[in-house]
């Protein structure tokens, strides 16, 4: 959980240089690590990289977990967007909103 919180802190600083795609990725990583830490605490296992997929039920936290899931592949893979590289597809508002959603999960 401590690493998840540190990743989230890093995500807050990424937009400063205009690297919005890299803001989204550590936000996703923070959420994923937080869910994995919770599973470890419960002596359970979480598989995959989907934050929402690891959570059961519905409601605000599951809905919030869907946002970082959208950032896992498209923000770091150069062929994930047909029109160009990831940095051209990520906007400042999207990047800033990503770590705000993660704060709700952590």
C-alpha positions as CSV (number, residue, x, y, z in Angstrom):
1,X,0.0,0.0,0.0
2,X,2.9,2.3,0.7
3,X,4.2,1.9,-2.9
4,X,0.7,2.6,-4.2
5,X,0.6,5.8,-2.3
6,X,4.0,6.8,-3.5
7,X,3.0,6.1,-7.1
8,X,0.0,8.3,-6.6
9,X,2.2,11.1,-5.3
10,X,4.3,10.7,-8.4
11,X,1.3,11.0,-10.6
12,X,0.5,14.4,-9.2
13,X,3.8,15.8,-10.4
14,X,3.8,14.3,-14.0
15,X,1.5,16.9,-15.6
16,X,3.9,19.7,-14.8
17,X,6.0,19.0,-17.8
18,X,3.0,18.2,-20.1
19,X,3.6,14.5,-20.0
20,X,-0.1,13.7,-19.6
21,X,0.2,10.1,-20.8
22,X,2.7,9.4,-18.1
23,X,0.5,10.9,-15.5
24,X,-2.2,8.4,-16.4
25,X,0.0,5.4,-16.2
26,X,1.3,5.8,-12.6
27,X,-2.2,6.6,-11.6
28,X,-3.3,3.2,-12.9
29,X,-0.3,1.5,-11.3
30,X,-1.2,3.1,-7.9
31,X,-4.8,1.9,-8.1
32,X,-3.7,-1.6,-9.2
33,X,-1.1,-1.8,-6.4
34,X,-3.6,-0.7,-3.8
35,X,-6.1,-3.4,-4.8
36,X,-3.3,-6.0,-4.8
37,X,-2.2,-4.9,-1.3
38,X,-5.8,-5.3,-0.1
39,X,-6.0,-8.8,-1.5
40,X,-2.6,-9.6,0.1
41,X,-3.9,-8.3,3.5
42,X,-6.9,-10.6,3.1
43,X,-4.6,-13.6,2.1
44,X,-6.2,-13.7,-1.3
45,X,-4.8,-13.3,-4.8
46,X,-5.6,-10.7,-7.5
47,X,-4.9,-11.7,-11.1
48,X,-4.4,-9.4,-14.1
49,X,-4.1,-5.7,-14.4
50,X,-7.7,-4.6,-14.2
51,X,-8.4,-2.6,-11.1
52,X,-12.2,-2.8,-11.6
53,X,-11.9,-6.5,-12.5
54,X,-10.4,-7.3,-9.1
55,X,-13.2,-5.6,-7.2
56,X,-16.6,-7.2,-6.7
57,X,-20.0,-5.6,-6.5
58,X,-21.0,-2.2,-7.8
59,X,-21.1,1.4,-6.7
60,X,-18.8,4.4,-6.5
61,X,-15.5,2.6,-5.9
62,X,-16.0,0.1,-8.7
63,X,-17.0,2.9,-11.1
64,X,-13.9,4.9,-10.0
65,X,-11.7,1.8,-10.6
66,X,-12.8,1.8,-14.3
67,X,-11.0,5.0,-15.0
68,X,-7.5,3.9,-14.3
69,X,-8.1,0.7,-16.2
70,X,-8.6,2.8,-19.3
71,X,-5.0,4.1,-18.9
72,X,-3.1,0.8,-18.6
73,X,-2.3,0.0,-22.2
74,X,-3.2,3.1,-24.3
75,X,-0.9,5.4,-22.3
76,X,2.3,3.4,-22.9
77,X,2.0,1.4,-26.1
78,X,2.9,3.3,-29.3
79,X,0.4,1.3,-31.4
80,X,-2.6,1.6,-29.2
81,X,-3.9,4.7,-31.0
82,X,-4.5,4.5,-34.8
83,X,-3.9,8.2,-35.2
84,X,-0.6,8.6,-33.5
85,X,1.4,8.1,-30.3
86,X,-0.1,8.1,-26.8
87,X,1.1,11.6,-25.9
88,X,-1.1,13.0,-28.7
89,X,-4.2,11.3,-27.3
90,X,-4.0,12.4,-23.6
91,X,-5.2,15.8,-22.4
92,X,-4.3,17.7,-19.3
93,X,-7.8,17.4,-17.8
94,X,-7.8,13.7,-18.3
95,X,-4.5,13.3,-16.6
96,X,-5.4,15.5,-13.6
97,X,-8.7,13.7,-13.2
98,X,-7.0,10.3,-13.2
99,X,-5.1,10.8,-9.9
100,X,-8.1,12.4,-8.4
101,X,-10.1,9.2,-9.0
102,X,-7.3,7.1,-7.6
103,X,-7.4,9.1,-4.4
104,X,-10.9,7.7,-3.9
105,X,-9.7,4.2,-4.4
106,X,-6.7,4.5,-2.1
